[in-house]
Amino acid sequence: MTDSEPTPGERARAERARSRSLAQLVSDLPRLIVDLLKAELNHLKAEFAEKAKYAGVGIGLLAGAAFLLFFAFAALIAAAILGIAVALPAWAAALIVFGALVVIAVVLALIGIRSFKKMDGVAPSQTIDSIKEDADALKGLGKYDN
């Protein structure tokens, strides 16, 4: 037997498929669609699980880096205080650095509040509008491309 010839099992399957009526094929369609959707959902779950594993590792490493940067920033603040303490008393140097940090924190907080005000709610309004337009188009209502 050559590679191009079908095996007996393949020939039997092909013969069964040819002998089935159109009604039988149409009646199998819902089951086949459900099977396809289940297979796609299983594939989606597997893909998300793999991506979640990598995301978890990445988040853990970024959290560790942020933890170390927190202490590095504290050491930088201490160095600034000690540097200013060369010219001024230590309490004055600490007070100056404290004041600078408070000003920076207030500016960052104000920028963050302005950013939240631009957000215009939590709901994904553009996506909701798009879905409503799609539903209207399926019903034959509203504007849609022909």
Secondary structure, 3 states (H helix, E strand, C coil): CCCCCCCHHHHHHHHHHHHCCHHHHHHHHHHHHHHHHHHHHHHHHHHHHHHHHHHHHHHHHHHHHHHHHHHHHHHHHHHHHHHHCCCCCHHHHHHHHHHHHHHHHHHHHHHHHHHHHHCCCCCCHHHHHHHHHHHHHHHCCCCCCC
